[in-house]
Amino acid sequence: MKKFKAFIIIFILFFSSIKQSYSQTIPSSFADLAERLMPSVVNISTTQTVVTRDNPFPGFEFPPGSPFGDMFKEFGVPQERQSSALGSGFIIDESGIVITNNHVIQGADDIIVRVNGDKEFKAKVVGADPLSDIAVLKLDTKEKFKPVKFGDSDKARIGDWVIAIGNPFGLGGTVTSGIISARNRTIGLTRYEDYIQTDASINQGNSGGPLFNMNGDVIGINTAILGRSGSIGIGFSIPSNSAKLVIDQLLEFGETKRGWLGVRIQDVTKEIAEIEKLDKPRGALVASVAKNSPSEKAGVKAGDIILEFNGEIINEMKELPIIVARTAVGKKVQVKIWRNKKEITKIITLGRLETSEDFKVSEKEPQVEETKIDDLKITVRKLTKEDIKSRNLPNQSSGLLVTSIEKDSPLINSIEENSIIVEAQKKKIRTFDDLDKVVKEVLKSNQRTILLVILNSQNQRRYIGVKLN
């Protein structure tokens, strides 16, 4: 009996200790952590001057496609207006070095950073990188600040607790919590994507803010959300290990210096793996090799499958650009290749991506065509990837962005510039012809009333009913 009682006591103590150790992994409160970290998280506001031109001959319009239309637009009276944006950031050095997203400060005339909710400082850009969407700022002051440090994002696991602090909707320091929902996400916003996905609430204005682990270390930079009107529990952060490589280069050089192979690649499908007698779909298939590139000089050919780069195994195609980019320019690396159903090795001396002709061609800004919808007396253009990124819209978003509204437009009192027309008469709008066709159908009808669905400049979804003349 005594032995049985002793066994019961040991059994209870054993399982209570397990329960206690498990309960300790669930924080009872984030208050102490938030209080410690809040002074290091900043709110960022920017202003940008936007210039538009009025029609110099009101009431007179050239026919669509007329070459005189564009010519006379140049004689319009320039109208300047101030556009503003909000974001977040965090301090990594007591001298006032601030990290944020590139899209938060891109094109800004003035950058104002608010620290600890009350003090405001002007900031200048030390360096910015659109490809990773990271920017480094320096506060214009000699004051000392409380910095935070980067943690090791590679050690962050799915299910770990995290907190996000930022400036959602311009409300100032706001703390949200959640867990890491997934790793290694790609959503099509930038060239180098390896996002941490979290269900911690992230909204407009959180861009550039930090994602902290329970030690108070930054393991991510909050960058994007999925959901048109706000957080739906799917937010994305740049891992700190990837970000730190870019930040260090921006601080040292004011620009990035990424390794460059000079190949265009694609996925290795199941069918390709079978044809090439590869054990399974893996690696990156070389679709083409740039002329005079490091790969061409080393003898890499189209049709090769890159299996390993500098000792790192390439399981999926998307891994290779990230690994190459973080490798030092000028370094000689060993690359294992699958060619003619056998493995061979090449030694490649990496070039620099930013100085390559391949990069210069890919980075040229495409011309964005604007078209006037005569019956609505508005000018619109297609939604671009840059629009989607800067406004934190879902990657699959489509519509027409309103660039100008004439004073006698039937929409003058209903919508504003930078609104996005996404539907008309319950039909999705993707092209100029889509909208023009619907408008003409409405004008032929008896009611002559058009129902538009728009996203306003704050990305709020609105239904607009307008009577057309």
N, C-alpha and C positions, 0 to 999 in steps of 0.2 A: 504493500500500500504506500509506504514511504517512497519507494522507487517510482511508483506511478505518479504521486504528487509532484515529485521532483521533475519528472518528465513533462508534466503539464506546465509547470512554472517556466521551465526552459523553453518549451514550445511557445508559450505566450510572449516571453521576452524576445525570442527570435523573430517572430512575426511582427511584433510591435516595433522592433528596430528597423525591419524592412519597410514598414508603413511610414515610420518617421523619416527614414532616408529618402523615400519617394516623395513625401509631402514637402520636404525641404527644396525639391526641385521646382515647386510651384510657388512663385513669389506671392506673399500675402499683400504686398503693396509695392508700387513703383515710386512712391513719394520721395524717399531718400535719394534714389538714383536720379530722378527727374530734377530735384532741387540742386543736385551737384552739377548736372550737365547743362541746365538751361542758360547760364551766363555765357556759355561757349557757342550757343546757337544764335544765328543772327537772321534778321529780316532784311530783305533786299528789295528796293524799289528802283525802277529805271524809267527814264524818259527818253523819247526819241522823236525827232522832228520829221513829220511826213509831209511831203509837198505834192499837191494836186493842182490841176489847171482847169479853170472854168472855160466853157465854150465862149469864144470871143464874139460869136454872132448868135445870141439867144433866139430860139424860134426857127433857126435855119439849120437844116441837117443835110449832109451829103448822102447819096444813096449808099447802102451797105457795100463795102469793098472798094469804094472810090478812093483813089490815091490822094485826092484833095482833103479827105477827112483827116488823115494823120498829119498832113502838112499844116492845116490850120489849127490843129490841136496845140502845136508848138507855140502859137501866138496867144494862147490863153493866158489869163492872169494867174500867176502862181499864188496858191493859197497854202499857207503853212498851218499845221495843227499839231498839237502835242499828243503823242500816244504813250501810254504808261503801261508798265507790267510789274508784277510782284513775284517774288520767289524767296528762297531760303538759302542758308549757307552755314558754315561752321568754321571756327577759328582753330588753326593747327599750330600757330606760333604766337608767343606773347607779344611780338612786334605788330601783330594785326594782319597776318596772312590768312585770307579767307578762301575757302573752297566752295564752289557752286557749280551749277550746270552752265554750259556754254549758251544754251538757248535762253537762259534767264537774262543774260547781259548782251547778247548778240545785237549789234547795231545801235547800242545805247549811246546817247549823247552825255547823259549824266547817270551816275550810279550812287545811290545813297544807301548806306548800311546802318541799320539800327541795332544797337547792342544792348542786351539786358532790358529791352523794352522802353528805354528812355533816351539814351545817348545816340546821336546821329553823327555819322562821319561820311565824308566823300571818299570814294574809292576809285582806284585806277586798275586797269587790267594788266597784270604781269604777263600773262600768257593764256591762250585759249586754244582748245582742240575740238573742232566740230565732229571729227570722226568718232571720238569717244564721248562727246558732249560734256567735257570738263573744262572749267575755267578757274584760274587762280587770280585773286584780287589782293591789293594791298591798301589798307586803310590809311588815309592821309592824316596821320596824327603820330605823336610821340608817346602816347599813353601805352601802358602795358595791359595785356588782356589775359584771360584764363583760357588756355588752349585745351583741346582734347587730343587724344592720340589714336592712331589707327591700330586695329586689331588684325588678327590673321583670319581673313575671310575663308581660307581653305579649310579651317577647322570648324566653320559654322555648319551645323547639321540640320537637315529637315526636321522640324518639330521643336527647334530651339526657340526660346522666348526672345523677342526683340522689342524695342520701342523706337518710335519715330518722333522727332521733334521738328516743328517747322511753322510756317506762316500760311496756313490754308485760308483762302479767300480773304487774305489781308487781315486776319483776326489777331495776328501776333503769336507769341510762343504758345503752341498747342502740343500736348503730348498724347500719343496714341500707342497702343500696345497690340501685340499679336505674336504669331510664330512665323518661322521660315516655312513657306508652303512648298517650295521647289527650288532647285538649283539649275544652273546652266540653261536658262531660258533664252530664246531668241524670238524677237517680235517684229523685226524688220525696220527698226528705226535708225540704226547706225551700222557702220561696217563691222565694228568689233563688238559683238554682243555675247555676254555670258552672265545674264542677269540673275540676281537673287530675287525670287518671288516671295512676297509676304502678304499676309492678310491684315497687317497693321494698317489702319485707315490712313490713306494718302490721298490728298485732294489737290486741286489747283492752288498753287502757292507753296506747296510742299517741295516743288522741284528744287534740287540742289541741297536739300536738307539731309541730315545724317540719319542712318539706321544704326542703332546701338545694340550691342549684346549686353548681357547682364553684368559684365564687368565695367560697363561704361566706355568701351572701346568702339570706335567707328568701324563697322564691318561692311557698310554700303553707303552709296550716295543715291538718295531717292530721285528717280528720274522720270518715270512714266506710270500711268494708270490705265486700266482697262475699264471703260464705262464713260458714256458721254456726259452725264450730268454730275458725276462725282464718283467717290469710291464705292466699289462693289466688292471689296475684299480681295482685289487682284492688283497689287502694286509691284513695281519693279525697281531694283536698286543695282547700281554698278558695284561689283565686289571691290572691297578696299584694296586687295592685292593688285588687281588690274589698274585701279585708279592711281595708286601710289606711284607706279612706274611712270605714268603720264605726268603726274604732278611734279615728281622729282625733275623730269626733263624740262617742264615749263618753268620751274624755279631756276634751273641752272642755265638754260639756253633761251628761254622765252618762246620756245617752239618744241615740237616733237621730232625725234629721230628714230624712225621705225625701220626694222629690217625689211628687206625686199627680195623676193625670189624671182619675180617676173613671170609668173604663170597664171593662167585663168583655169579655175578648177570647177569640178562638179561632183555630185554624189556618185558613189559606186552602188549601183542598184543590184538587186539579186540576179537579174539577167546578165548584167555585165560581169559580175563575179563568176557566174557559171561559165560564160564564154571564155574568160581569162584563166579559168581553172584555179581561181582563188578560193581558199577554204570557206570564206563567208564574205558578205558585203562589208568592207572596211577600207579605210584610207581615203585619199582624195585623188580623183581622176583628173589628169592634166588635159584640159580641152585645147589649150593653145599655149605657146611660149612666146613671150615678147622678144622682139629683135634686140640684140646686143645686151640682153639681160643676164644676170648671174646664172640663171638656169640654162640659157642657151649656151653660154660659154663653158658650162660644166657638162654639156651633152644631154641634158634632159629633153625628152621628145614628147610631142602630143600623143596621147594614148598610154603614157606611163601612169602607174598608180603609186602615189607616194604613201608608203606604209609607216615610215618612222622619220622624224626630223630631230636632229641633235639629241638623240637618245630618248625622245618622247614618242610613244606609240600614237598613231593617228587612227582613232576608232571611227570618227565621223569627219566628213569634209569640213564642217564649220570650225573644227578645232585648229586646223592648220594655219589660217590667217592670224589667229590670236597668238599662237605660239611663235610664228615668224616675226610678228610685229614687236614682240617684247624681247627679241634677240638682238644683241648689239650689232650695229652697222660695222661691216668689215670683218666680222667673225667668220672663220672657216668652220663649216658644220658638215657633219656626215649625214647624208640622206639615203635611206633605204627605199628602193624602188622595185615594183613588180613589173617586169617587162618580158614579153614572150614566154609567159608561164614559169618564170623563175625570178628569184630575188637578186638584184645587183645593188652596188653601193656607189654613190657619187659624192665627191667633196665639192661643196659650193661656198664661195666667198660672197656673203650677203652685201647687197647694195642698200641704198637708202630710199625708202618709198617716196618721201616728200620731194625728192629731186628727180624722180624718174619721169620719163615722158608718159608712161602709162598712167601715172597718178595725175599729171597735169591735164591730160585729156578727160579723165573721169571726173575731175573736179570742176570743169567748166560749167558755169551756171546755164541751164537751159533757158531759152527765151519763153516767157510765160505770156501767152496770147490773151489779150482782152477783147471782149466782144460786147457790142451794145445791143441790148434787147429793146428795139425801138418802141414796141407797144407798151412796155413798162417804163421806158425812159430811165433805164439803169444800165450800168456797165458792169460786166461780171468776168471772172476768169475761173478756170478749173482749180480745184483744190490740189495743192502740191504736197509732196512728202514733207517739205519744210513747214508748211502750214499745220499738217497733222502733228508733227513733232513739237512745234512751238506752242501749240494749243492743247497738247496732251489729249488728242482725239484718238479713238480706236484706230488701229492700223488700216482697217478695211474701209474707213470713212470715204464717202464720195459726196459731191455736190458742187455748187458754184458759189464762189466768194464774191460778194458785192463790193466793188472798188469805188463806185461813185453813184450818186442819186441826183437826178436833175430836180430843180426846184418845183417843176410842174408835174413830177412823176406821181402817179396814183398811189405809190408806196411811200411817199415822202414822210408821212406822219405815222407810218406803221413799222418800218424797219430802219436800221442804221447801217452806215458803212462798216465793213468787216463782218456783217452777218453772212451766214452760209445758208443758201437755199438747198434743202435736201429733198423736199417733196413738193409737187404741185398737183392739185386734184387727186391726191392719194397715189400719185405715181412717182417713183424714185427719179431724181434728177441727177444725171451723170455728165451730160454734155450740153452745149449751147442749144443744139437742135432739140433736145428733150424739152427744155423749157419753152423755147420759141413755138414748138408744135402745140404744147398744151395751151399757151396763151392765145394762139390763133383759134383753137377749138372753142375756148371760152368766149371769145369775141363774136363767134358765129352763133352762139347759143342765145336763148332768150334772156336768161338771168344775168349773163355777163359778169358773174362774180367768181373770183378765183380764190381757192383755198391753198395757202402756202404753209409748209412746215419749215421753220428756220431754226438755226442755232444763232443766238445773238452773240455779241462780242464777249460775253461771259460764259459762252457755251451752254446757255440755258435753252432748252427746246421750247419753241413757241409756235402756236397755230395762228395764222393771220388770214382773215377773210377780207378781201378788198374788191370793191366794185370798180370795173374798168369802164372807161369812157368810150 
